Amino acid sequence: MKPPHPIDRIVVINDLSRPMGGASALAVASARAFAARGYPVTFLAGDDGEPLEGIETVTLGQGRLLAKGKLAALAEGLWNRAAARMVREWIERHDTPETVYHLHGWSQILSPSILSALAPVRGRLVISAHDFFLACPNGAFADLRTGATCHRTPLSLSCIAAPCDRRNRVHKLWRVARTGLQRLALNPQAMPPVLAIHDGMRPFLRLAGIPDAAIHALPNPVEPFSATRIPAESNRAALFVGRLEATKGPDLALEAASRAGMPITVVGDGALNDQLRARYPQATFTGRLAPSEIAAHAAKARLLVMPSRYPEPFGLVATEALRSGLPVILPHTALLAADIEKAGAGLAVDPRDTAAFADALSRMAGDDALVRAMSEAAFTRTHALALSPDAWIDRLLDHYAARIHGGSHQVQAGTASGSTGTVSTSRASTVTTVGA
């Protein structure tokens, strides 16, 4: 069976070739799904790579900016010449009129130089907005010291003057310079399609001059923890799933749970791991787990907490929990917060307000009827917040075909699940590392 769209090759581009976070996991998942459907796939990445079955992988062999020396990080973060050369040379050797390119993440290794390298194929390029780095210097449209949402126009005088960086003024100016180079390389007025993971990202992206017509809402794919409703009202523990880093707020969740006297299970790993284990010995820490192992802990949970310090454009773990019948407590600044409260499937709080956060947990701990109502609402009323994996791939392929065939191809906007026949492939897995 031939793939339904006449696409010569799909080129997926991302900082990382390992599924370390949301954007990387989605980039890798999409590449694997395209290959399973019979499309030739190339994965261009900034790291040292690992084989992906049936997929040509070309990597730069570099580490993330935080792993580099200060001078190297400053220079390569602004403009990574080696990354641009890798992409430019691949295009020169292999591009065809029906090869499509999808750029996911570039802020950690590849840098804005990647946008310049992709200029010759801009007409067949699609960009995912997993965060706000496409528009905002700090990638969050937030004051990273306080978590307050920012509505300044990126690169305006008020933006440049705002002391919103976590580190210092010099680092903020470096971020401004990087965004300026990015804007020059990309030219927002000639923007390829931008796939935003929540429609609430639209007004923020427009602040950076990205035309509204270029922005397309494409929710993330979700596989629930459970196919049947988890009886949350019969469980007692809160569940946190994510990186143990300050941005994700595991310390806020642990402190609120401690004050509320609520058991909490923490799934994940990161820089705060040792510190949190020492401070909260009563909590259950599992480390990083496979999806099936996370599901086992979710089945014993009363609710999920997602206490991110900064605005979350989506929140994959929140939708995984909701679709399984787990109520979710999350910040007001999360773009999903209004959707979840409207559905009656959870609560929005200020996670930095420990007393209020603890009060919300205490309320949920003591009211089985409330938790059951939220659990049922989560399971039945939140399906529109995400796509099935097959429907997500279908939508991506529609966008790719539209880039190749122009106005002759319509992009479907529905959320219904659909599956295109898979095609077996015997292509060998190859990894080529391009020296810097």
GUZA-734696 format. One record per residue: residue in one letter; x, y, z of N, C-alpha, C, O in turn. Coordinates in steps of 0.02 Angstrom, whole numbers, plus 32768, in hexadecimal, padded with zeros to 4 digits. Layout:
% residues N
AXYZXYZXYZXYZ ...
//
This chain:
% residues 436
M802A7FC48000800080008000802C803E8000805A80448028 K801D806D7FD2804480AA7FCF802980DD80017FED80DE800F P80568108801D803E813E8048800D816A8021801581727FE5 P7FD9818680437FA481AA80207FBA81ED80037F9C82057FD3 H7FEF820C801F8005824D8006804682447FDD807382217FF5 P804C82627FA28089825C7F7A80C182887F9580CF82BD7F7B I80E082717FCA811782947FEA815682697FE18157822E7FF4 D818B82867FC481C982617FB981EB824E7FFB820182158004 R81EE827E802982108272806981F982A6809B81EB82DF808A I81F6829180DB81E682BF8112822682C8813B824382988153 V823B830681428277831681698262833681AA8247836E81AB V826D831381E2825C832C8225829B8349824482D083298244 I82978387825E82D283AA827782C583BE82C0829183DC82CF N82F383AD82EC82EA83BC8333832F83BE8355835E839E833F D833383E3838B837183E583B38388839F83C683C3838E83BE L8359837683DE8369833583FA834982FD83D28312830483B9 S836D82C583CC8351828A83AC833A825783E08322822183CE R83408268841F8327823D845582E9825E847382E7829B847A P82B68237848482788254849F827F826984E8826382498515 M82A582A084F482B482B68538827D82E38555827682E68592 G82578305852C82238332854381E98330851381E8830984E4 G81B8835C851E817C835B84F4818A836484AB8173833B8482 A81AF8399849881BB83A7845181E4836F843181D4835983FA S821883588453824183238437821B82E28431822182BE83FF A81F282D3846381CA82958460819A82978425819182648403 L817C82D18418814E82D683E0817282D3839D815982B5836E A81AD82F3839881D382F0835B81E682A8834A81DE82928311 V81FF8284837C8213823E837181D68213836181D881E98334 A819F821D8387816281F5837B814881FF8334813281D08314 S814A823E831D8131824B82DA815C822882A68143820B8276 A819E822C82AE81CB820D827E81BF81C2827A81BC81A58244 R81B681A282B481A9815A82B5816681498294816081188270 A8134817382A080F28166828380F3816F823780D481488213 F811781A2821F811C81AB81D6813E816F81B6812781578182 A8174815781D58198811D81B9816B80E081B9816C80B9818A A814280D781EF8115809E81F380E080A081BC80C7806D81A7 R80CF80DC81A6809E80E4817080BD80DF812B809980E480F8 G80FE80D58127811E80CA80E78141810680C9815981028091 Y8144813E80ED8166817980D381B1817580E181C481638119 P81DB818680B28223818E80C1822B81C980F1820E81FF80E7 V825281C08125825A81F3815982A481FF816782CB81CF816B T82B6823D816F82F98250818782F0827A81C682C682A781C8 F8318826C81F9831682928237835882B8823D838D82998242 L835682FA823D8391832482458390833F828C8360836082A1 A83C6833282B383C7834482F984098362830D843C835882EC G840883888343844583A8835B846F837E838A84AA838C8394 D8452834983A78476832283D9849D82EA83B884AA82EB837C D84B282B783E084DC828283C584B4824883A984D0821A838C G8473824883B28446821A838F844881D283A6847681BC83C8 E841481AF8392840F8168839C83E2814C836583B88170834B P83EA810C835383C480F1831A837980F48325836080E4835C L8354810982F2830C810882F182F980D882B9830C80E4827F E82D580A582C882C8806F829782A8808A8257827680AD8259 G82C78079821F82AD808C81DE82B580D481CD829780ED819D I82E080F881F382E7814181EB8331815481E3835B8140820B E8340817A81AF8383819581A8838B81CD81DC836381FB81DE T83BE81C8820683CA81FA8239840D821B822E844081FA822B V840C825D822784498284821E844F82B3825A842182DB8267 T848682AF827E848D82D582BC84CC82FF82BB84FC82F28297 L84CC833282E58504836082EA8536834A831F8571835D831C G851F83228350854B830A8384855B833C83BA858F833783DB Q852F836E83C3853B83A183F6850D8398843284DB8374842E G851E83B8846A84F483B884A584CB83F884AA84D584278484 R849C83F984D98473843484E3849D846E84FE84D484638518 L848484AB84F884AA84E6850B84C284E3855384FA84F78561 L849884CA858084AB84C885C784E5849A85D58505849F8609 A84F3846C85A6852A843D85AF856B84588592859F84378597 K856A8493857385A484AF855385C484E4858085A584FC85AF G860184F685708621852F859185FC856F858185D88572854F K860585A285AA85DE85DF85A385E98600855F85B88614853E L86278606854986348628850A8617860284CF85FA861F84A2 A862085BF84D086058596849A85B9859A8499859A859E8464 A859A859884D48552859C84D8853785DE84BE850685E1849A L8559861484D08544865684B98548865C846E851A8674844D A858086458452858A864B840A855E861C83E2853C863183B3 E855D85DC83F5853785AB83CE84ED85B283D984C585A183AD G84D885CC8414849285D8841F8476860F83F3843C860D83E0 L84A1863F83E3848C867583B6848A865C836D845A866A8349 W84BE8638835884C28624831284F185E8830C852E85EF830B N84D485AC830884FB856F8305850C856182BC84E385478296 R8549857382A8855E856C8263855D8522824C854A85138214 A857384F68279857584AF8267852F8493825B8526846B822D A84FE84A9828284B984928278849F84A98235847F84838211 A84AC84E982258495850381E484B684DD81AB849584CD8179 R84F684CE81B2851984AA817E84FC8463817484F4844C813C M84ED844281AC84D183FF81A8849083FF8180848783D68153 V8463842D81908422842F816E842A84468126840B842980F9 R84538479811B845C849380D78479845D80A9846284568070 E84AB843780C284C984048098849983CA808A849983AD8054 W846F83B980BC843E838480B0840E8399807883FE8372804C I83F783D8807C83C983F1804A83E983F0800483CA83DB7FD4 E8427840780008449840A7FC0845083C57FA0844D83BE7F63 R845A83927FC98466834E7FB0842783267FA3842582FC7F76 H83F283347FC983BA83057FC9837683247FBA834682FF7FAE D836F83657FB9832D83847FB3830D83747F70832F83707F3D T82CB836C7F7082A383657F34826683937F3A825883AB7F70 P8243839F7F03820883CC7F0781D083B17F3481A483D77F47 E81D183717F45819D83567F7081B9833A7FB181A0830A7FCD T81EF835A7FC88209834D800C81F08385803981F483C08028 V81D58372807381B983A380A281E383A380E281FF837080F5 Y81E683DD8103821083E7813E81E583FE817981BA84298172 H81F283E081B381CD83F281F081FE84028227822283D6823F L82008441823B822D845782708208845882B381D4847782BA H8224843482E3820684328326822C84618356821584998361 G8264844B83738287847583A382CD8486838D82EF845C836F W82E284C4839A832584DA83848347850683B88380851D83AC S8328851483F1834385448421837B8528844D839F854F846C Q838384E6844F83B684C9847B83F884B98458842C84BA8479 I83F784AA84188434849983F4843684BB83AF846784DD83A0 L840384B28388840684C58341840A85108335842C85268307 S83E98537835F83EC8581835D83C6859D832283AF857882F7 P83BE85E1831F839B860082E683BC85F482A3839E85FF826F S83FB85DE82A3841D85D2826383F8859E823A83FC859E81FC I83D48572825B83AF853D82388379855B820B836A853F81D6 L835E8593821F832985B481F8834685D181B8832585D08183 S838385EA81BC83A48603818083B385CA815083AB85D18114 A83CA8591816C83DB85588141839E853C811E83A3852180E7 L83638544813D8325852A811F8305855A80EE82D1854A80D1 A8321859580E5830485C780B982F685AD807282C285BD8056 P8323858680558315856E801082D78541800A82BC85397FD4 V82C285248042828884F78040824E8512806A822384EC8080 R824E85538075821A8572809F81D48561808681A6855A80AE G81CC855A8045818A854A802981718506803B813684F78033 R819D84DA8054818984968069819A848A80B281A4845180C7 L819D84C080D981AF84BC8120817184C6814C814584EF813D V816D849F8182813A84A781B6815F84AD81F88191848A8202 I814884D98224816984E48264813784D6829D80FF84EF829B S814C84B082CE812384A48309813484D68340816F84E2834E A810284F3835F810B851F839980FA84F783D780C184F883EF H812C84D283F1812284AD842F812784DB846C811084CA84A2 D814685158461814E85478496814A858B847381308590843B F816485C08494815E8602847781A1861E845D81A6865A8451 F81D485F384558214860C843D8210862883F6823C864E83E1 L81DD861783D181D48632838E81C5867D839181CD86A08360 A81B0869583CC819B86DB83D281BD8700840C81CF873A8404 C81C586E0844581DA87028483822386F18493823786B7848F P824B872284A78291871584B7829B86E084ED82C986B784E7 N827186DE8520827B86AB8554824F866E854A824E86418574 G822B866C85128206863084FF81C78623852681AA85ED851F A81B18652854F81788644857B81438679857F810D866D859A F814F86B68564812286EE856F811186F485B980D786F985CC A814586F385E2813C86F8862A817A8717864981B18714862D D81708735868481A8874A86AD81C2870B86D081A086EF86FA L81FD86F586BE821786B686D8822B86BA8721823F8687873E R822886F4873F823586FA878781F586F087AF81F686D487E6 T81BC87088794817E870687B9814A86D7879B811B86C287BE G815186C6875C811F869C873A80E686C3871D80BA86A686FE A80E68706872580AF872F870B80B0872F86BF80E5873486A0 T8076872A86A18070872B86588084876F863D807387A2865A C80A68770860480BD87AD85E4809787B785A3808E8788857C H808187F58597805D880585588082883A85308064885A8505 R80C38843853E80EA8874851880F6885B84D180F7881F84C4 T8100888A84A4811288798460815B8863845F8186888A8473 P816A8827844881AF8810844781DD883F842081CC885683EA L8217884D843D824B88788422823888C28422825C88EB8406 S820188D3844181F1891A844B821F893684828240891084A4 L822089788489824A899684BC8237897D850282628970852B S81F58976850E81E0895E855081F48916855B820389028593 C81F488EE8526820A88A8852B825588A6853A826A88818567 I827D88CD851682C588CC852082D688E38566830588CA8585 A82B18914858082C0892F85C382A6890385FC82BE890A8634 A827788D785ED825888B08623828B8880864382AC885A8620 P82908880868682BF885386A9829F880F86B6829387FD86F0 C829087EA8681826887AE86878290876E868582748737868A D82D28773867D82FB873786788308871986BD830C873D86EF R830F86D786C0831D86B586FF836386C58719836E86C58755 R839286D386EB83D786DA86FF83EA8723870C83EF87388746 N83F3874986D88409878D86E183FB87B686A283E1879C8670 R840C87F686A583FE8824866F84268811862F840B881685F8 V846487FC8637848D87EB85FE846E87B085D8846D87AF859A H8456877E85FD8437874585DC83F8875985B783EA873E8581 K83D2878785D48396879F85B183A987C0856F838887B5853C L83DD87E9856F83F2880A8532840A87D884FE840187E184C2 W842A87A18516843F876D84E88401874C84C88401873F848C R83CD874084F08390872484D68370875384A28356873C846F V8372879384B0835687C48481837C87C2843F835F87C38409 A83BF87BE844483E887BA840783D7877B83DF83D3877D83A2 R83CF8744840283BF870583DF837B870A83BB837486F48382 T834A872883DD8308872F83BE830B875E838282E987538350 G833587928387833D87BF834E835A879B8312834387A582DA L838E8772831D83AB874B82E68378871A82CA83748710828D Q835186FC82F6831E86CC82E182EA86EF82B482D686D38281 R82D5872B82C882A3874F82A182BE8762825C829A875E822A L82FE87768259831C878782198320874A81EB8314874E81AF A83308710820A833786D381E282F486B881CA82EF86998195 L82C086C581F1827F86A781E2825086D481BB822C86BD8190 N8250871681CB8223874681AC81DB873481B981BC8713818F P81BE874881F2817A873482058145874281D08114871E81CB Q814F877681A7811C8786817481198753813C80E987518116 A814D87298137814C86F38105814E86B08129816F86818113 M812B86AC8160812F8673818E81108634817080D886368156 P813485FB8174811585BB816380DE85AC819680D985CF81C8 P80B68578818B8083856681BC80A28558820180D385348207 V8084857582348099856B827980648541829B802B855682A2 L8076850582B1804784D882D2804A84E3831D807884CB833E A80198507833780168517837E7FF284E083A37FBD84C9838D I800D84CA83DC7FF0849284007FB084A484267F8F84788441 H7FA084E5842A7F6184FB84477F4F853D84257F7A8567841A D7F0F854684167EFB858383F47F0685C1841E7F0A85F88404 G7F0C85B884617F1B85F0848D7F60860E84817F6E8643849B M7F8A85EC845B7FCC8607844A7FC7863E84167FF48667840E R7F90863F83F17F88866B83B77F9686B583C87FBF86D383A6 P7F7586D383FA7F81871B84057FC9872A84197FE287608409 F7FEB86FC843A80308707844D805E8704840F808B872D8408 L805286D483E3807A86CF83A7806F870C8379809D87238358 R803287268379802487618350804B879E8369805B87CA8341 L805987A183AA807F87D983C580C487DE83A580E1881583A3 A80DE87A7838C812087A7836B811B87B38320814C87AC82FC G80E087C5830980D787D582C280C88799829780C7879F825A I80BA875F82B680A98724828E8060872C82778033873482A1 P805387298237800E8734821E7FDF86FF82397FF186C48240 D7FA2871482487F7186E682647F6486AB82357F598673824B A7F6586B981F47F56868581C37F8B864E81C27F7E861681AB A7FC7865E81DB7FFD862C81DD7FF885FD8219801A85CA821B I7FCF860E824A7FCA85E982887F9285B582847F5985C78276 H7FA2857782907F718541828D7F72851A82CF7FA7850182E3 A7F3A851682F07F3784F0832E7F3984A5831F7F0F848C82F9 L7F688482833C7F6E843A83347F7D841C83797FB78419838D P7F4A8405839D7F5583E983E07F8483AD83DE7F89838A83AB N7FA683A284157FD3836984197FAE8327841A7F738324842B P7FD082F184077FB182AE840C7FB6829584537FE682A38477 V7F83827084687F82825784AD7F6C820E84AD7F3C81FB848C E7F9081E784D37F7B81A284E37F6D81A1852E7F9C81A98556 P7F2F819985437F1E819B858A7F44816885B37F5B8136859A F7F4B817685F47F68814686227F3D810786257F5680D0862F S7EFB8111861D7ECC80DA86237E9480E185F07E7C811885E3 A7E7F80A985D27E4880AA85A17E0580B085C47DD480C485A4 T7E01809E86037DC480A5862A7DCF80D986617E0880E88672 R7D9880F4867C7D9F812986AE7DC1810F86ED7DAB80DD870A I7DF5813187037E13812187437DE3813987797DD081748778 P7DD0810E87A97DA3812487DF7DC8815088117DD9813A8848 A7DD5818D87FE7DFF81BA88257DE581C4886C7E0B81CD889B E7DA381C388727D8581CF88B47D96819988E77D8E81A38923 S7DAE815F88D07DC1812988FD7E0B812B890F7E2281048939 N7E31815788F07E78815C88FC7E898196892A7E5D81BF8939 R7EC7819A89407ED981CD89717F1481F9895D7F1982318976 A7F4081E389317F7F820689247F7A823788EA7F57822A88B9 A7F9E826E88F07FA9829B88B77FE1827E888D800B825888A6 L7FE28290884D80158277881F803582B287FB801282DD87E0 F807882B387FB809E82E387D380C782BC87A180E9828C87B4 V80C582D0876180ED82AF872D811082E6870680F0831186E8 G815282E587068177831786E081BF831C86F681D582F88723 R81E3834986D78229835486E9822E8374872E820683A0873E L825D835E87558266837B8798829383B8879282CD83B887A8 E827683EB87758298842B876B826A84628782822D84598784 A8287849B8793825F84D287AF822784E8878181F184FA8799 T823284E7874081FE84FE871181BE84D58718818784F1870E K81C4849687288189846A872C8168846B877281328450877A G8189848887A3816B849187E481618454880F813184538836 P818B841F880C818183E68839818783F88882816683DB88AD D81B28429889181BA844088D6817A846088F081698459892A L8157848488C4811784A488D780E2846F88E680BC84758916 A80E1843A88BE80B1840488C880BF83DF8909809283D0892F L80FE83D18916811183AC8952810283D4899180EA83B889C2 E8110841589908102843D89CB80B8844389D880A2843E8A12 A8090844D89A48047845289AD802B841089C68000841089F2 A804183D989A98029839789C0803D838A8A088016836E8A2E S8079839F8A1B808F83968A60806283BC8A90804D83A28AC4 R805383FA8A7F802884238AAB7FE184088AAD7FBF840C8AE0 A7FCA83EB8A757F8683D08A747F82838A8A927F4B83708A9C G7FBB836C8AA07FBC83288ABB7FA682F58A877F8982C18A99 M7FB383038A487F9D82D78A127FD982B089F7800C82CE89E8 P7FD3826F89F1800A824889D280168260898B7FE782758969 I8054825C897580648270893180998243891380CA82318935 T808F823088D580BF820888AF80DE8235887A80BB82568854 V8120823688788145826188498169823588168194820D8828 V8156823C87D78174821587A0819F8244877781868275875C G81DE82358771820B825E8749824F82638769825C824A879F D827B8285874582BF828F875D82D682D4874782B882F3871C G830C82EC87668325832D87548352834A87898364832887BA A836483898780839683A987AB838083AE87F483AB83B08821 L833F83B08801832783B78847831C8374886A8306837388A3 N832C833E8849831C82FC8864833682F188AB830F82E288D8 D837782F888B5839482E988F783798318892C836A83038964 Q83748358891A835B838A894A8314837B89608305837F899C L82E98369893282A3835C8942829B831B896A827283188998 R82C182E9895882BD82AA897E82D282B489C682B4829789F4 A830482DE89D1831C82EA8A1582E983138A3D82DF83088A78 R82C983438A1C829B83708A3F825783518A4C823583628A7D Y824183248A1F81FE83068A25820382BA8A2681ED829989F7 P821F829D8A5B822982558A5D81E7822E8A5F81E681F28A50 Q81B0824F8A71816F822D8A75815182228A30812381FA8A29 A816A824689FD814F823F89B9816C8201899881A181E889AB T814981E98965816181B1893D818281CB88FE816181EC88D5 F81C281BC88F581E781D088B981F6819288908212816288AA T81E38192885281EC815788288226815C87F6823C812A87DB G823F819987EB826E81A487B4824881A58772820A81A68771 R826E81A6873C824F81A786FA8234816286E98256813086F4 L81F6815F86CD81D6811F86BF81BE811B867781B3814E8657 A81B680DE8660819780D2861F814C80E18624813080DE865B P812B80F085EC80E3810085EE80B980CC8611808C80DF8637 S80C6808D8607809E8059862880A7805B86748078804D8699 E80E3806C868A80EF807186D280CE80AF86F080B680AD8728 I80CD80E686CA80A9812286E0805F811386E8803F81288717 A804580ED86B87FFE80DC86B97FEB80B686F97FB480BF8713 A8018808C8711800B8066874E80048095878A7FDA808987B5 H802C80C9878C802780FA87C37FE9812687BA7FC8813987EB A7FD98137877B7F9D8160876F7F5E813C87867F2F815C879E A7F5D80FA877F7F2280D387937F1580D887DE7EDD80CA87F5 K7F4880EB88057F4180F1884D7F3B813A88647F3B814788A0 A7F35816888357F3681AF88457EEF81CC884C7EC081B4882D R7EE981FF88757EAA8223887E7EA7825E884E7E7182728837 L7EE0827A883E7EE382B588127F2B82BD87FA7F5A82A08815 L7F3282E587C77F7482F787AE7F80834187BA7F53836A87B1 V7FBE835287CE7FD1839887D6800483AA879F803283858792 M7FF983E58781802883FE874F803884478762801E84758743 P806384518794806D849487B180A584BC879080D084D787B3 S80A684C1874F80DB84E4872B80E0852D874180AD854E874B R811D854487488127858A875D811885BC8726810985F68734 Y811B85A686E7811285D386AF80DA85B9868280C9857E8685 P80BE85E48658808585CF862F80958592860480C8859085E1 E806A856086078071852385E08044852885A28008852F85AA P80618525856680368528852A800784EC85247FD184F28506 F801B84B385407FEF8478853B7FED8451857C7FC0845D85A5 G801C84258588801B83FB85C3800583B585B17FCD83A185BF L8032839085918022834D8579800B831F85B17FDA82FA85AA V802E832185EA801D82F586217FD78305863C7FB482D88654 A7FC3834486397F80835686517F4A833686267F19831C8640 T7F54833685E47F21831885B97F2282CB85BF7EEE82AC85B9 E7F5C82AE85C97F60826585D57F37825386137F1482218614 A7F3D827D86477F19827086857ECE827B867B7EA68251868F L7EBB82B3865C7E7482C286527E51828B862B7E1A8275863E R7E70827485F57E51824185CA7E4B81FE85EE7E2981D185D7 S7E6E81F886287E6A81BB86517E3A81C3868B7E2E819386B0 G7E1E81FF86947DF1820A86CB7E11822687097DF38224873F L7E4D824187047E6D8261873F7E6182AC873D7E7282CC870B P7E4482C987717E3F831287757E86833087757EB68310878A V7E8B836E875E7ECC838F87597ECA83D2877D7E9B83F98776 I7EFE83DF87A57F08842187C37F44844087A07F7A8423879E L7F3B847C87847F6F849C875D7F6C84E787667F3C85008784 P7F9E850C874E7F9E855587587F6A8578872C7F55855F86F8 H7F5585B387437F2985DD871A7F4A85EF86D87F2885F986A5 T7F8D85F386D77FB18608869B7FB785D386667FC985E2862D A7FA8859486767FAA855F86447F71856A86117F39857A8625 L7F80856385D17F4C856F859F7F13853E85A37EDC854C858C L7F1F850385C17EE984D285C97EBC84E186057E8784C2860C A7ED0851086307EAC851A866F7E63852B86637E37850E8683 A7E55855A86377E10856E862B7DE78534860F7DAD852B8621 D7E06850C85E27DE384D285C57DD184A085FC7D9A848585FD I7E00849486297DF58461865D7DC08478868F7D95845186A4 E7DC384B786A27D9184D186D17D4C84D286B17D1A84C286D1 K7D4884E586717D0884E6864F7CE984A0864B7CAC84998650 A7D13846E86437CFB842986417CEA840D86867CCD83D7868B G7CFD843186BA7CF2841886FE7D2083DF87107D0F83B48738 A7D5C83DE86F07D8A83A586F77DC683B387227DF4838B8725 G7DC783ED87447DFF83FC876F7DFC8442878A7DC884648784 L7E33845987A77E36849A87C67E7484C087AE7EA884A187A1 A7E6E850287A97EA7852C879A7EBA855287D97E8F856F87FA V7EFA855287E97F13857488257F53859988137F6D859387DC D7F6C85C188437FAE85DE883D7FDD85B188657FDC85B388A2 P800585878844802E85578869806385788895807D855888C3 R807385B7888780A385DA88B1808485F088F380A885FF8923 D804285F288F6801E86008934801385BE89587FE1859C894E T804385AC898180438569899F8004855C89C87FE9852589C7 A7FEC858F89ED7FB185868A167F74857689EB7F4D854989FB A7F6B859B89B57F32859089897F37854C89667F05852A895D F7F73853A89527F7F84FA89317F6F84C189627F4E84918950 A7F8684C8899F7F79849489D27F2E849089E27F14845A89EC D7F0C84C989E37EC484C989EF7E9F84A389B87E70847E89C6 A7EB584AD89797E95848A89427E9F843E89487E708418893C L7EDB8429895C7EE883E289667EBE83C789A07EA38390899B S7EB983ED89D67E9183D78A0F7E4783CF89FC7E26839F8A11 R7E2F83FE89D47DEA83FA89BD7DDE83BB89947DAD8398899E M7E0D83AC89677E068371893D7E10833189667DF182FE8957 A7E3A833489987E4682F889C17E0982E589EA7DFE82AA89F9 G7DE0831789FD7DA983098A2A7D6483048A0B7D3382FC8A2F D7D60830889C97D1E830A89A97D1B82D689707D2C82E58937 D7D06829A89827D038264894F7CD1827389187CDD826388DE A7C998293892A7C6682A288F87C8182D488C47C7582CD8888 L7CA5830688DC7CC2833888AF7CF5831888817CF683248845 V7D2082ED889D7D5382CD88757D33829F88417D4A829C8808 R7CFF827B88547CDE824F88237CBF827887EB7CC5826587B0 A7C9F82B087FB7C8182DA87C77CB682F587987CAC82F6875B M7CEE830B87B47D258323878A7D4382EB87607D5482F58726 S7D4982B0877D7D658277875A7D398265871E7D52825886E7 E7CF8826387287CCA825286F27CCB828886BC7CC782798680 A7CCF82C786D27CD382FE86A17D1482FA86797D148305863C A7D4A82EB869B7D8A82E686787D8882AF86437DA082B8860C F7D69827786547D68823E86277D3A824885EC7D46822C85B6 T7D05826F85F57CD2827585C07CD282B8859B7CB782BC8564 R7CEF82EC85B87CE7832F859C7D28834F85827D268389856E T7D5F832C85827D9E834C85707DBE832F85317DF8833C8523 H7D988308850A7DB682E884CF7DCC831A849A7DFA830C8474 A7DAC835484977DBD838684647DFF83A984727E1983CD8447 L7E1C839E84AD7E5A83C184BF7E9783A2849E7ECD83C1849E A7E91836784837ECB834584657EB38319842C7E77830E8423 L7EE3830084067ED582D383CE7EED828C83DF7F188283840A S7ED1825C83BD7EEE821983C17F2F821A83997F378244836C P7F5E81ED83A77F9D81EB83807F9181E583357FB38207830E D7F6281BB83207F5681B382D87F3981F382B97F4D82078282 A7F0B821382DC7EEE825182C27F22828882BE7F2082B1828F W7F50828A82ED7F8682BC82ED7FB282B282B07FC382E2828D I7FC5827482A27FEF826682677FC9827782277FE7829381F8 D7F89826882247F60827A81EA7F6282C581DE7F6B82DB81A5 R7F5A82EB82137F5A8334820C7F9E834E81F67FA2837C81CD L7FD4833282118017834681FB8020833981B1803A8364818C L800C82FF819B801482ED81547FEA831B81287FFF832D80F1 D7FB08330813F7F87835F811A7FAC83A281127FAB83C080DC H7FCD83B981487FF383F78144802D83F08113803B841E80EC Y804F83B88115808783AC80E7806F83AD809E808D83CD8073 A803983898091801F8386804D800A83CB8035801383DC7FFA A7FEE83F380627FDB8437805080178461803D8013848C8011 R80508456805E808D847C804E80A78469800980BF84937FE4 I80A184297FF880BB84137FB8808C84257F7F80A284397F49 H804B841E7F8B801A84277F557FF584697F597FC784757F32 G800884947F887FEA84D67F8C7FA184D47F9B7F8A84AC7FC3 G7F7B85007F7C7F3485067F8B7F0A84CC7F747ECF84CA7F82 S7F28849C7F4F7F0084647F367EF184307F6C7ECB84017F61 H7F0F84397FA87F0484087FDD7EE9842B801B7F06845C8032 Q7EB2841280357E93842E80717EAD840A80AF7EB283CD80B0 V7EBD843280E37ED1841581237E928409814D7E6B84378158 Q7E8983CB81637E4F83BB818C7E5883D881D27E8E83D481EF A7E2383F681ED7E268415822E7E0483ED82647E048402829E G7DE883B482547DC3838D82857DF1836A82B67E2E836882AD T7DD3834E82EC7DFA832B831F7DEA82E183207E0182BD834C A7DC282CA82EF7DAF828482F07DEB825882E37E18826982BC S7DEC821E83047E2381F082FB7E1D81CF82B77DE781BE829F G7E5881C882977E5981A782567E9B8186824C7ECE819D8266 S7E9C814F82287EDA812B821E7EE3811A81D57EB6810081B4 T7F1E812B81BB7F2F811881777F5680D881797F7D80CD81A8 G7F4E80AD81487F6F806D81487FBA807181507FD9809F8135 T7FD780438175801E8042817F8040801A814980227FED812B V807E802B813C80A58009810980E47FEF8129810980168148 S80F17FB08124812E7F958142816A7FAE811B81657FBA80DF T81A27FB4813D81DE7FCD811D821A7FA58133821E7F90816D S82487F9B810682857F77811682C27FA5811582FA7F8D8116 R82B67FE8811482EE801681138318800E815282FC80078188 A8358800F814A8384800781848387804881AC8380807E8190 S8392804281ED839A807C821783E3809482108411806C8218 T83ED80D38201843080EE81FB8436812E8222840881568224 V847081388241847F8176826484C08192824984F48171824C T84BE81CE822D84F981F082158505822D824184DA82588246 T85408230825F8551826A8288857E8299826085B382858248 V856882D7825A858E8308823485BB832D826485A2834C8293 G85FA832C825A8629834E8287862183998284861583B5824F A862883BA82BF8623840282C18663842382A98667846082A8 
//
